[in-house]
Amino acid sequence: MKQGSKANFTGKQFEKNVQLWLESTGKAPIKPPKYEAIWGTGKNRNQADKWLQDTDTQIELKYQSVPGTCDQKPFSELWNAHRRIKCNHYILILGGPHWNGTRGDSIYKEAKEMASYLSETPASGAQKLSVFKYSEFKEVFNEQS
């Protein structure tokens, strides 16, 4: 399987796992409304992966098994959400072994700091931003439920 096809497969599998886990907690995530991203074409074609409508929380999922240009994704996703995704809370969930390695963990920590900073800055998009590794998200989510 080519790298692009493999990435698509693992990303879709990760999305399915998160969907099933959320459903097991009694949540019913749906597809969120479309919006124009900062990298958009002037049309509302983008959307986050999940929407918990009852709390107006939109969730974006990023699965990575290896480092590379993917390391830039958390920062562009957070800035985009801060500027364009209209919701109460935007959560970026990072899944896959890359985020547990030295480089991935460093990026994860910086992304958490960026999310915290942006949450304190007036936004035209998401009012609060958070970043979690998948295992951490499940722990926090269970504590809040």
Secondary structure, DSSP 8 states (H G I E B T S, - for coil): --HHHHHHHHHHHHHHHHHHHHHHTT---B----B--TT--SS--B--SEEEGGGTEEEEEEE-SS-SGGGGHHHHHHHHHHHH--SSEEEEEEESGGGGSHHHHHHHHHHHHHHHHHHTS--SS-SEEEEEEHHHHHHHHHHH-
